[in-house]
């Protein structure tokens, strides 16, 4: 038995150490090619990259929840964007964005998250899109005394407290002066009043402090009155 086992071992070693013929190598290569072709045919097709969103898709998706697809917000605390100057909208979108993790120039965690993925082209296109939408009238207060006070402040300011007329920057009809002074006509009173408060405290300071200087001299009643009057402008 020992002799047979030793002989078998010698034969096996000889076979393993024997040179492989070129025909054998070719056969092995053919087998590998067939195997690779079979694996390639069964591999899943790579996914086609999603097409970039159009401006209408962004407005109707990301923006619509707060501002409505056409920019006429139905939520009083969220601004209507329809008919706003394109340059002003683009400027605000840029200033909502965080650069390298820094606090944005206009600090709003909600808006910063919403605009994070937008490119400069997206923001410019959105500005143009909303500027082209037709603005719809907002809700007007039925408080005549408040509207009367707001009218005086908007068009004439308050000489006693050195408050300038809002119309001097935003126009007599609230149409604004692009790119720095937005149109205000028909804007929700609740949104306007909130922004006046943020300007007053300095939490919103992306206008070089101009509004803070004005609002520091206005009473709470005057801010409310001018906000309500602005919503009545057409």
LUMTIDO-259283 format. One record per residue: residue number from 1; x, y, z of N, C-alpha, C in turn; residue in three letters. Coordinates in steps of 0.001 Angstrom, whole numbers, m for minus. Layout:
<pts>
[pt NUM; [X; Y; Z]; [X; Y; Z]; [X; Y; Z]; ala] ...
</pts>
This chain:
<pts>
[pt 1; [822; m1198; 0]; [0; 0; 0]; [866; 1262; 0]; unk] [pt 2; [1942; 1278; 723]; [2816; 2439; 774]; [3393; 2748; m592]; unk] [pt 3; [3726; 1698; m1348]; [4311; 1910; m2666]; [3290; 2534; m3594]; unk] [pt 4; [2022; 2063; m3555]; [972; 2600; m4416]; [706; 4063; m4087]; unk] [pt 5; [613; 4368; m2798]; [357; 5748; m2375]; [1467; 6660; m2817]; unk] [pt 6; [2672; 6253; m2659]; [3812; 7083; m3055]; [3826; 7289; m4548]; unk] [pt 7; [3507; 6241; m5312]; [3491; 6359; m6773]; [2419; 7330; m7216]; unk] [pt 8; [1215; 7246; m6580]; [125; 8157; m6942]; [497; 9603; m6665]; unk] [pt 9; [1182; 9832; m5543]; [1599; 11172; m5180]; [2587; 11722; m6193]; unk] [pt 10; [3537; 10871; m6628]; [4544; 11298; m7600]; [3885; 11672; m8910]; unk] [pt 11; [2891; 10857; m9342]; [2188; 11129; m10606]; [1437; 12444; m10522]; unk] [pt 12; [765; 12695; m9368]; [m11; 13927; m9201]; [879; 15148; m9264]; unk] [pt 13; [2051; 15053; m8573]; [2993; 16178; m8589]; [3494; 16419; m9997]; unk] [pt 14; [3740; 15358; m10713]; [4243; 15487; m12080]; [3219; 16179; m12974]; unk] [pt 15; [1957; 15784; m12777]; [905; 16390; m13583]; [762; 17880; m13279]; unk] [pt 16; [825; 18239; m11993]; [676; 19634; m11596]; [1831; 20491; m12073]; unk] [pt 17; [3013; 19916; m12110]; [4191; 20689; m12492]; [4451; 20652; m13993]; unk] [pt 18; [3660; 19883; m14732]; [3863; 19775; m16178]; [3477; 21081; m16858]; unk] [pt 19; [4162; 21486; m17912]; [3816; 22732; m18613]; [2450; 22635; m19265]; unk] [pt 20; [1694; 23805; m19227]; [368; 23840; m19839]; [528; 24251; m21284]; unk] [pt 21; [m124; 23546; m22182]; [13; 23827; m23605]; [m701; 25115; m23974]; unk] [pt 22; [m316; 25697; m25090]; [m950; 26934; m25557]; [m2415; 26704; m25874]; unk] [pt 23; [m2740; 25461; m26329]; [m4140; 25152; m26605]; [m4964; 25200; m25327]; unk] [pt 24; [m4391; 24697; m24243]; [m5107; 24698; m22955]; [m5336; 26118; m22469]; unk] [pt 25; [m4331; 26983; m22613]; [m4462; 28390; m22195]; [m5555; 29067; m23003]; unk] [pt 26; [m5588; 28797; m24305]; [m6613; 29401; m25161]; [m8005; 28960; m24739]; unk] [pt 27; [m8120; 27677; m24395]; [m9418; 27167; m23944]; [m9862; 27859; m22663]; unk] [pt 28; [m8897; 28050; m21740]; [m9230; 28718; m20471]; [m9655; 30166; m20714]; unk] [pt 29; [m8969; 30870; m21613]; [m9320; 32248; m21924]; [m10714; 32345; m22530]; unk] [pt 30; [m11028; 31383; m23421]; [m12363; 31357; m24020]; [m13433; 31159; m22962]; unk] [pt 31; [m13123; 30275; m21998]; [m14079; 30031; m20915]; [m14306; 31299; m20105]; unk] [pt 32; [m13193; 32046; m19810]; [m13310; 33296; m19044]; [m14129; 34329; m19815]; unk] [pt 33; [m13901; 34422; m21117]; [m14634; 35393; m21934]; [m16124; 35083; m21936]; unk] [pt 34; [m16439; 33783; m22079]; [m17847; 33387; m22065]; [m18487; 33713; m20730]; unk] [pt 35; [m17718; 33485; m19638]; [m18246; 33763; m18296]; [m18482; 35252; m18100]; unk] [pt 36; [m17520; 36084; m18566]; [m17662; 37543; m18430]; [m18841; 38066; m19230]; unk] [pt 37; [m19023; 37493; m20448]; [m20136; 37927; m21287]; [m21469; 37583; m20639]; unk] [pt 38; [m21530; 36397; m20014]; [m22761; 35975; m19347]; [m23070; 36871; m18163]; unk] [pt 39; [m22019; 37216; m17362]; [m22214; 38093; m16207]; [m22648; 39487; m16645]; unk] [pt 40; [m22073; 39959; m17773]; [m22424; 41296; m18253]; [m23876; 41350; m18702]; unk] [pt 41; [m24349; 40262; m19310]; [m25718; 40253; m19809]; [m26739; 40208; m18686]; unk] [pt 42; [m26323; 39669; m17515]; [m27254; 39577; m16389]; [m27115; 40732; m15414]; unk] [pt 43; [m26087; 41591; m15571]; [m25888; 42727; m14661]; [m26966; 43774; m14902]; unk] [pt 44; [m27428; 44441; m13835]; [m28476; 45460; m14003]; [m27970; 46655; m14788]; unk] [pt 45; [m28843; 47242; m15598]; [m28486; 48427; m16366]; [m28241; 49606; m15426]; unk] [pt 46; [m27204; 50407; m15659]; [m26973; 51583; m14801]; [m28129; 52563; m14891]; unk] [pt 47; [m28468; 53191; m13770]; [m29581; 54123; m13749]; [m29239; 55391; m14542]; unk] [pt 48; [m30202; 55869; m15301]; [m30015; 57115; m16044]; [m30125; 58292; m15087]; unk] [pt 49; [m29141; 59176; m15066]; [m29209; 60322; m14143]; [m30486; 61117; m14350]; unk] [pt 50; [m31086; 61567; m13244]; [m32316; 62344; m13329]; [m32043; 63673; m14018]; unk] [pt 51; [m32966; 64073; m14855]; [m32819; 65353; m15551]; [m32943; 66493; m14543]; unk] [pt 52; [m32173; 67556; m14724]; [m32288; 68701; m13802]; [m33716; 69224; m13772]; unk] [pt 53; [m34166; 69650; m12610]; [m35520; 70165; m12492]; [m35660; 71488; m13250]; unk] [pt 54; [m36814; 71665; m13863]; [m37106; 72938; m14516]; [m37507; 73943; m13445]; unk] [pt 55; [m37534; 75213; m13828]; [m37934; 76256; m12887]; [m39359; 76018; m12397]; unk] [pt 56; [m40234; 75603; m13321]; [m41625; 75341; m12939]; [m41728; 74192; m11948]; unk] [pt 57; [m40863; 73188; m12109]; [m40873; 72042; m11194]; [m40385; 72461; m9807]; unk] [pt 58; [m39377; 73323; m9761]; [m38880; 73804; m8464]; [m39955; 74635; m7775]; unk] [pt 59; [m40572; 75544; m8530]; [m41612; 76403; m7959]; [m42812; 75586; m7508]; unk] [pt 60; [m43165; 74568; m8290]; [m44324; 73748; m7964]; [m44042; 72684; m6924]; unk] [pt 61; [m42756; 72454; m6621]; [m42398; 71438; m5643]; [m41841; 72041; m4369]; unk] [pt 62; [m40603; 72488; m4419]; [m39929; 73015; m3235]; [m40622; 74255; m2678]; unk] [pt 63; [m41034; 75160; m3562]; [m41536; 76467; m3124]; [m43041; 76507; m2858]; unk] [pt 64; [m43782; 75620; m3516]; [m45241; 75717; m3503]; [m45862; 75549; m2125]; unk] [pt 65; [m45249; 74761; m1262]; [m45824; 74512; 55]; [m46019; 75769; 876]; unk] [pt 66; [m45148; 76749; 683]; [m45247; 77997; 1452]; [m45751; 79173; 618]; unk] [pt 67; [m45412; 79171; m675]; [m45698; 80350; m1496]; [m46713; 80101; m2610]; unk] [pt 68; [m47182; 78861; m2744]; [m48069; 78442; m3839]; [m47281; 78416; m5145]; unk] [pt 69; [m47702; 77563; m6058]; [m46943; 77359; m7288]; [m46806; 78636; m8112]; unk] [pt 70; [m47832; 79505; m8058]; [m47768; 80750; m8843]; [m47281; 81938; m8021]; unk] [pt 71; [m46831; 81673; m6793]; [m46286; 82747; m5975]; [m47306; 83541; m5194]; unk] [pt 72; [m48595; 83209; m5319]; [m49636; 83904; m4554]; [m49925; 83117; m3278]; unk] [pt 73; [m49129; 83353; m2269]; [m49251; 82619; m1013]; [m50637; 82807; m395]; unk] [pt 74; [m51185; 81694; 121]; [m52470; 81774; 828]; [m52260; 81676; 2336]; unk] [pt 75; [m51003; 81653; 2753]; [m50656; 81582; 4175]; [m50129; 82952; 4585]; unk] [pt 76; [m50864; 83693; 5425]; [m50514; 85090; 5722]; [m49098; 85328; 6250]; unk] [pt 77; [m48509; 84337; 6928]; [m47161; 84554; 7471]; [m46081; 84292; 6420]; unk] [pt 78; [m46461; 83760; 5263]; [m45506; 83520; 4178]; [m45758; 84527; 3054]; unk] [pt 79; [m44704; 85125; 2529]; [m44909; 86200; 1548]; [m45422; 85717; 206]; unk] [pt 80; [m46214; 86547; m425]; [m46556; 86337; m1826]; [m45385; 86831; m2664]; unk] [pt 81; [m45035; 86065; m3674]; [m43884; 86401; m4517]; [m44296; 86833; m5916]; unk] [pt 82; [m45535; 86559; m6273]; [m46008; 86881; m7625]; [m45896; 88374; m7904]; unk] [pt 83; [m45278; 88711; m9028]; [m45130; 90103; m9429]; [m43977; 90839; m8780]; unk] [pt 84; [m43251; 90154; m7880]; [m42106; 90805; m7232]; [m40967; 90964; m8237]; unk] [pt 85; [m40121; 91976; m8040]; [m39010; 92207; m8949]; [m38065; 91003; m8964]; unk] [pt 86; [m37685; 90570; m10163]; [m36825; 89396; m10311]; [m35499; 89574; m9576]; unk] [pt 87; [m34912; 90775; m9690]; [m33613; 91019; m9056]; [m33712; 90907; m7537]; unk] [pt 88; [m34808; 91391; m6981]; [m34969; 91354; m5533]; [m35127; 89918; m5042]; unk] [pt 89; [m35928; 89112; m5742]; [m36102; 87712; m5343]; [m34774; 86970; m5417]; unk] [pt 90; [m34044; 87165; m6517]; [m32750; 86498; m6658]; [m31804; 86898; m5540]; unk] [pt 91; [m31773; 88179; m5208]; [m30906; 88674; m4128]; [m31246; 87992; m2805]; unk] [pt 92; [m32538; 87865; m2491]; [m32931; 87247; m1235]; [m32553; 85771; m1202]; unk] [pt 93; [m32750; 85063; m2310]; [m32396; 83643; m2368]; [m30895; 83452; m2137]; unk] [pt 94; [m30102; 84300; m2767]; [m28647; 84224; m2576]; [m28288; 84436; m1111]; unk] [pt 95; [m28943; 85402; m480]; [m28584; 85755; 891]; [m29158; 84790; 1929]; unk] [pt 96; [m30087; 83927; 1505]; [m30568; 82865; 2383]; [m29574; 81702; 2429]; unk] [pt 97; [m28732; 81574; 1399]; [m27820; 80440; 1315]; [m26653; 80574; 2290]; unk] [pt 98; [m26283; 79420; 2844]; [m25123; 79369; 3738]; [m23900; 79005; 2909]; unk] [pt 99; [m22820; 79744; 3065]; [m21575; 79484; 2349]; [m20544; 78944; 3336]; unk] [pt 100; [m20059; 77739; 3050]; [m19052; 77091; 3902]; [m19511; 76982; 5355]; unk] [pt 101; [m20802; 76747; 5533]; [m21324; 76553; 6890]; [m21514; 77817; 7693]; unk] [pt 102; [m21244; 78966; 7069]; [m21389; 80234; 7781]; [m22861; 80635; 7873]; unk] [pt 103; [m23189; 81468; 8868]; [m24551; 81976; 8999]; [m24885; 82831; 7786]; unk] [pt 104; [m26018; 82563; 7124]; [m26370; 83335; 5923]; [m26569; 84814; 6232]; unk] [pt 105; [m26450; 85629; 5235]; [m26644; 87067; 5412]; [m28074; 87362; 5849]; unk] [pt 106; [m29046; 86607; 5303]; [m30423; 86679; 5776]; [m30709; 85345; 6456]; unk] [pt 107; [m30755; 85358; 7754]; [m30781; 84113; 8522]; [m32200; 83587; 8723]; unk] [pt 108; [m32493; 82470; 8070]; [m33766; 81775; 8231]; [m33493; 80292; 8034]; unk] [pt 109; [m33463; 79496; 9118]; [m33168; 78070; 8992]; [m34053; 77362; 7969]; unk] [pt 110; [m35328; 77739; 7914]; [m36244; 77106; 6963]; [m35823; 77398; 5529]; unk] [pt 111; [m35627; 78677; 5217]; [m35275; 79046; 3854]; [m33866; 78595; 3486]; unk] [pt 112; [m32961; 78591; 4430]; [m31601; 78132; 4149]; [m31620; 76678; 3701]; unk] [pt 113; [m32446; 75872; 4341]; [m32570; 74468; 3943]; [m33199; 74350; 2556]; unk] [pt 114; [m34177; 75196; 2270]; [m34881; 75122; 993]; [m34007; 75515; m190]; unk] [pt 115; [m33103; 76458; 5]; [m32301; 76964; m1120]; [m30923; 76320; m1203]; unk] [pt 116; [m30626; 75399; m296]; [m29282; 74833; m216]; [m28807; 74230; m1540]; unk] [pt 117; [m29709; 73581; m2260]; [m29312; 72889; m3489]; [m29459; 73741; m4743]; unk] [pt 118; [m29929; 74963; m4608]; [m30154; 75804; m5784]; [m28846; 76385; m6323]; unk] [pt 119; [m28723; 76394; m7631]; [m27581; 77029; m8271]; [m27905; 78500; m8530]; unk] [pt 120; [m26901; 79253; m8917]; [m27129; 80656; m9262]; [m28133; 80759; m10408]; unk] [pt 121; [m28018; 79852; m11378]; [m28957; 79859; m12508]; [m30381; 79586; m12028]; unk] [pt 122; [m30532; 78639; m11074]; [m31849; 78350; m10509]; [m32452; 79597; m9877]; unk] [pt 123; [m31650; 80298; m9084]; [m32151; 81454; m8344]; [m32527; 82603; m9275]; unk] [pt 124; [m31740; 82796; m10297]; [m32065; 83837; m11271]; [m33338; 83473; m12039]; unk] [pt 125; [m33458; 82201; m12392]; [m34635; 81751; m13130]; [m35898; 81851; m12276]; unk] [pt 126; [m35781; 81533; m10985]; [m36931; 81652; m10092]; [m37353; 83110; m9943]; unk] [pt 127; [m36379; 84008; m9871]; [m36706; 85431; m9800]; [m37511; 85869; m11009]; unk] [pt 128; [m37071; 85449; m12184]; [m37781; 85796; m13420]; [m39167; 85162; m13448]; unk] [pt 129; [m39244; 83906; m13005]; [m40526; 83179; m13017]; [m41565; 83893; m12156]; unk] [pt 130; [m41217; 84225; m10929]; [m42188; 84857; m10038]; [m42533; 86276; m10489]; unk] [pt 131; [m41568; 86973; m11058]; [m41835; 88330; m11553]; [m42888; 88315; m12658]; unk] [pt 132; [m42970; 87217; m13371]; [m43908; 87109; m14488]; [m45304; 86647; m14066]; unk] [pt 133; [m45452; 86229; m12810]; [m46757; 85754; m12344]; [m47653; 86936; m11963]; unk] [pt 134; [m48922; 86790; m12190]; [m49866; 87864; m11869]; [m50216; 87835; m10385]; unk] [pt 135; [m50004; 88959; m9716]; [m50302; 89052; m8282]; [m51805; 89152; m8049]; unk] [pt 136; [m52270; 88422; m7050]; [m53691; 88462; m6694]; [m53870; 89302; m5426]; unk] [pt 137; [m54952; 90068; m5330]; [m55175; 90923; m4153]; [m55227; 90120; m2862]; unk] [pt 138; [m54653; 90691; m1813]; [m54685; 90049; m510]; [m55884; 90498; 303]; unk] [pt 139; [m55959; 90011; 1523]; [m57060; 90368; 2424]; [m56778; 91735; 3043]; unk] [pt 140; [m57779; 92591; 3012]; [m57632; 93954; 3539]; [m58419; 94081; 4840]; unk] [pt 141; [m57815; 94739; 5822]; [m58474; 94958; 7113]; [m59709; 95834; 6948]; unk] [pt 142; [m60692; 95610; 7806]; [m61886; 96470; 7793]; [m61821; 97546; 8875]; unk] [pt 143; [m60641; 97695; 9493]; [m60424; 98715; 10511]; [m60042; 100025; 9809]; unk] [pt 144; [m61015; 100878; 9591]; [m60794; 102109; 8842]; [m59812; 103058; 9524]; unk] [pt 145; [m59880; 103127; 10845]; [m58966; 104017; 11582]; [m57520; 103561; 11424]; unk] [pt 146; [m57315; 102238; 11482]; [m55960; 101693; 11335]; [m55443; 101937; 9927]; unk] [pt 147; [m56295; 101742; 8939]; [m55892; 101976; 7554]; [m55590; 103452; 7301]; unk] [pt 148; [m56346; 104332; 7954]; [m56112; 105774; 7793]; [m54752; 106164; 8349]; unk] [pt 149; [m54412; 105618; 9493]; [m53094; 105893; 10089]; [m51995; 105336; 9192]; unk] [pt 150; [m52208; 104153; 8695]; [m51223; 103538; 7810]; [m51011; 104338; 6544]; unk] [pt 151; [m52085; 104881; 6019]; [m52005; 105703; 4802]; [m51135; 106936; 5049]; unk] [pt 152; [m51343; 107575; 6187]; [m50553; 108775; 6525]; [m49073; 108435; 6640]; unk] [pt 153; [m48788; 107371; 7345]; [m47395; 106965; 7545]; [m46738; 106560; 6221]; unk] [pt 154; [m47451; 105805; 5415]; [m46869; 105311; 4163]; [m46531; 106458; 3216]; unk] [pt 155; [m47427; 107407; 3100]; [m47225; 108478; 2127]; [m46543; 109724; 2701]; unk] [pt 156; [m46676; 109930; 4000]; [m46114; 111160; 4568]; [m45154; 110961; 5711]; unk] [pt 157; [m45054; 109755; 6258]; [m44169; 109511; 7391]; [m44696; 110166; 8655]; unk] [pt 158; [m43829; 110366; 9614]; [m44181; 111026; 10877]; [m43102; 112071; 11161]; unk] [pt 159; [m43456; 113326; 10941]; [m42477; 114410; 11103]; [m42001; 114510; 12545]; unk] [pt 160; [m42901; 114300; 13494]; [m42550; 114450; 14908]; [m41473; 113458; 15351]; unk] [pt 161; [m41525; 112248; 14845]; [m40540; 111233; 15242]; [m39491; 110976; 14163]; unk] [pt 162; [m39535; 111810; 13130]; [m38549; 111720; 12046]; [m38595; 110368; 11315]; unk] [pt 163; [m39803; 109869; 11120]; [m39995; 108635; 10352]; [m40278; 109019; 8901]; unk] [pt 164; [m39458; 108588; 7949]; [m39690; 108954; 6550]; [m40877; 108200; 5958]; unk] [pt 165; [m41419; 108729; 4905]; [m42521; 108060; 4216]; [m42032; 106774; 3558]; unk] [pt 166; [m42807; 105717; 3690]; [m42456; 104439; 3058]; [m42397; 104592; 1541]; unk] [pt 167; [m43267; 105483; 1023]; [m43358; 105686; m422]; [m42063; 106208; m1026]; unk] [pt 168; [m41217; 106830; m214]; [m39976; 107394; m747]; [m39038; 106303; m1283]; unk] [pt 169; [m39160; 105089; m766]; [m38337; 103968; m1252]; [m39155; 102931; m2022]; unk] [pt 170; [m40397; 102762; m1619]; [m41212; 101683; m2198]; [m42249; 102171; m3199]; unk] [pt 171; [m42274; 103485; m3450]; [m43177; 104037; m4453]; [m44568; 104308; m3911]; unk] [pt 172; [m45259; 105284; m4469]; [m46584; 105672; m3972]; [m47630; 104571; m4094]; unk] [pt 173; [m47437; 103667; m5036]; [m48394; 102563; m5186]; [m47847; 101243; m4646]; unk] [pt 174; [m46666; 101304; m4027]; [m46063; 100086; m3476]; [m45389; 99220; m4516]; unk] [pt 175; [m45034; 99798; m5651]; [m44427; 99018; m6733]; [m42947; 98741; m6512]; unk] [pt 176; [m42316; 99501; m5604]; [m40906; 99286; m5299]; [m39968; 99871; m6339]; unk] [pt 177; [m38679; 99834; m6020]; [m37645; 100316; m6934]; [m36559; 99234; m6967]; unk] [pt 178; [m36507; 98428; m8029]; [m35521; 97347; m8083]; [m34113; 97892; m8259]; unk] [pt 179; [m33092; 97124; m7800]; [m33208; 95811; m7184]; [m33298; 95829; m5660]; unk] [pt 180; [m33067; 96985; m5051]; [m32941; 97009; m3590]; [m34251; 97183; m2840]; unk] [pt 181; [m35213; 97870; m3445]; [m36460; 98156; m2732]; [m37606; 97335; m3337]; unk] [pt 182; [m38106; 96387; m2602]; [m39121; 95468; m3144]; [m40482; 96116; m3312]; unk] [pt 183; [m41268; 95532; m4214]; [m42660; 95917; m4297]; [m43381; 95404; m3057]; unk] [pt 184; [m44279; 96209; m2509]; [m44995; 95841; m1282]; [m46492; 95679; m1502]; unk] [pt 185; [m47015; 96225; m2582]; [m48457; 96280; m2793]; [m49117; 94911; m2655]; unk] [pt 186; [m50128; 94851; m1772]; [m50899; 93633; m1602]; [m50265; 92558; m749]; unk] [pt 187; [m49083; 92850; m206]; [m48408; 91833; 622]; [m49207; 91565; 1890]; unk] [pt 188; [m49170; 90303; 2364]; [m49886; 89949; 3586]; [m49438; 90837; 4747]; unk] [pt 189; [m50388; 91384; 5469]; [m50071; 92251; 6603]; [m49293; 91495; 7671]; unk] [pt 190; [m49651; 90239; 7904]; [m48963; 89449; 8937]; [m47494; 89261; 8588]; unk] [pt 191; [m47192; 89002; 7318]; [m45802; 88831; 6904]; [m45042; 90144; 7030]; unk] [pt 192; [m45645; 91227; 6527]; [m44980; 92536; 6598]; [m44678; 92907; 8039]; unk] [pt 193; [m45640; 92723; 8931]; [m45445; 93073; 10333]; [m44319; 92248; 10957]; unk] [pt 194; [m44239; 90974; 10606]; [m43158; 90119; 11116]; [m41799; 90630; 10653]; unk] [pt 195; [m41704; 90990; 9375]; [m40429; 91486; 8849]; [m40028; 92817; 9471]; unk] [pt 196; [m41012; 93681; 9721]; [m40706; 94941; 10399]; [m40120; 94676; 11785]; unk] [pt 197; [m40678; 93687; 12455]; [m40152; 93325; 13778]; [m38734; 92798; 13696]; unk] [pt 198; [m38442; 91970; 12685]; [m37094; 91410; 12527]; [m36083; 92491; 12153]; unk] [pt 199; [m36510; 93434; 11310]; [m35626; 94561; 10984]; [m35350; 95396; 12233]; unk] [pt 200; [m36389; 95600; 13030]; [m36283; 96448; 14210]; [m35283; 95888; 15221]; unk] [pt 201; [m35297; 94573; 15420]; [m34399; 93948; 16395]; [m33015; 93663; 15821]; unk] [pt 202; [m32877; 93800; 14513]; [m31595; 93513; 13881]; [m31433; 92059; 13490]; unk] [pt 203; [m32466; 91228; 13735]; [m32381; 89820; 13336]; [m32346; 89689; 11816]; unk] [pt 204; [m32977; 90628; 11156]; [m32833; 90711; 9702]; [m32044; 91972; 9407]; unk] [pt 205; [m30887; 91783; 8801]; [m30004; 92932; 8589]; [m29345; 92891; 7213]; unk] [pt 206; [m30062; 92350; 6235]; [m29461; 92264; 4903]; [m29808; 93467; 4028]; unk] [pt 207; [m30071; 94608; 4698]; [m30351; 95847; 3953]; [m29427; 96967; 4411]; unk] [pt 208; [m28283; 96579; 4988]; [m27297; 97542; 5499]; [m27844; 98412; 6629]; unk] [pt 209; [m28825; 97899; 7347]; [m29328; 98588; 8531]; [m30280; 99739; 8257]; unk] [pt 210; [m30687; 99930; 7009]; [m31567; 101057; 6672]; [m32902; 100949; 7382]; unk] [pt 211; [m33543; 99801; 7304]; [m34858; 99627; 7907]; [m34804; 99698; 9430]; unk] [pt 212; [m33742; 99236; 10020]; [m33637; 99283; 11479]; [m33643; 100723; 11979]; unk] [pt 213; [m32983; 101610; 11263]; [m32956; 103018; 11654]; [m34354; 103633; 11612]; unk] [pt 214; [m35126; 103248; 10610]; [m36492; 103771; 10478]; [m37392; 103208; 11577]; unk] [pt 215; [m37343; 101888; 11743]; [m38268; 101217; 12654]; [m37988; 101500; 14122]; unk] [pt 216; [m36771; 101884; 14417]; [m36444; 102218; 15806]; [m37255; 103408; 16294]; unk] [pt 217; [m37794; 104192; 15357]; [m38552; 105392; 15719]; [m40062; 105212; 15552]; unk] [pt 218; [m40477; 103991; 15220]; [m41902; 103722; 15016]; [m42493; 102963; 16201]; unk] [pt 219; [m43737; 103294; 16550]; [m44431; 102587; 17626]; [m45009; 101279; 17094]; unk] [pt 220; [m45387; 100396; 17998]; [m45994; 99128; 17604]; [m47268; 99357; 16805]; unk] [pt 221; [m48058; 100357; 17209]; [m49304; 100669; 16506]; [m49026; 101173; 15096]; unk] [pt 222; [m47981; 101968; 14940]; [m47640; 102483; 13615]; [m47184; 101350; 12687]; unk] [pt 223; [m46431; 100414; 13213]; [m45979; 99269; 12407]; [m47166; 98433; 11944]; unk] [pt 224; [m48091; 98212; 12839]; [m49282; 97434; 12482]; [m50110; 98181; 11444]; unk] [pt 225; [m50265; 99486; 11639]; [m51083; 100288; 10727]; [m50504; 100306; 9315]; unk] [pt 226; [m49203; 100487; 9197]; [m48598; 100557; 7865]; [m48608; 99186; 7199]; unk] [pt 227; [m48499; 98120; 7993]; [m48570; 96761; 7442]; [m49945; 96493; 6842]; unk] [pt 228; [m50987; 96928; 7562]; [m52357; 96732; 7072]; [m52618; 97581; 5826]; unk] [pt 229; [m52091; 98788; 5814]; [m52309; 99659; 4653]; [m51614; 99098; 3416]; unk] [pt 230; [m50423; 98582; 3587]; [m49665; 98006; 2461]; [m50468; 96889; 1796]; unk] [pt 231; [m51175; 96087; 2608]; [m51954; 94980; 2037]; [m53114; 95486; 1176]; unk] [pt 232; [m53499; 96770; 1360]; [m54611; 97322; 573]; [m54143; 97956; m735]; unk] [pt 233; [m52839; 98146; m900]; [m52324; 98775; m2115]; [m52466; 97854; m3315]; unk] [pt 234; [m52720; 98447; m4452]; [m52871; 97682; m5686]; [m52022; 98296; m6795]; unk] 
</pts>
